[in-house]
């Protein structure tokens, strides 16, 4: 079973507004999954606390991606993509 990536409408709007390819974001998500499998991947990922408990932050340049992984169901929920400082 392969992983399913779900994105919110606000995430779609951010990608369109800033002319970013969903394909590039999906590659980051795939890299993060490989990271959790134990592969040696160079990715900046951090487990979040507080209001974002259960979520992870993926950092790529000035963009921050807030995701939630369901390892049992093999689903990745991208909750938010935003510029640094506006995402949290």
C-alpha positions, 0 to 999 in steps of 0.5 A: 500500500502506498502513502496517500497525501491529503492537502487542505484548500488553503494549502492549494491556494498557497501553492497556486498564489506563490507559483509552487509545484505540488510535485516539489512538496510531495517530494519533501513528504516522500523524503520525510517518510523515508526519514522515518523509515530510518534512511539517511536523508538530509531533511529538516523535520521537527516534532511540534509541541503545544497547539500543534501536538502530533504534527511535524514541521518540515523546513525548506528554505523560507517555507514551513510545512505543517504535516501529520503522519498516520503511520497505520493508515499510511496517510499524510495530512498537510495542514498548512504551508506558509512562509516562515513566521506566519505558519504557527 
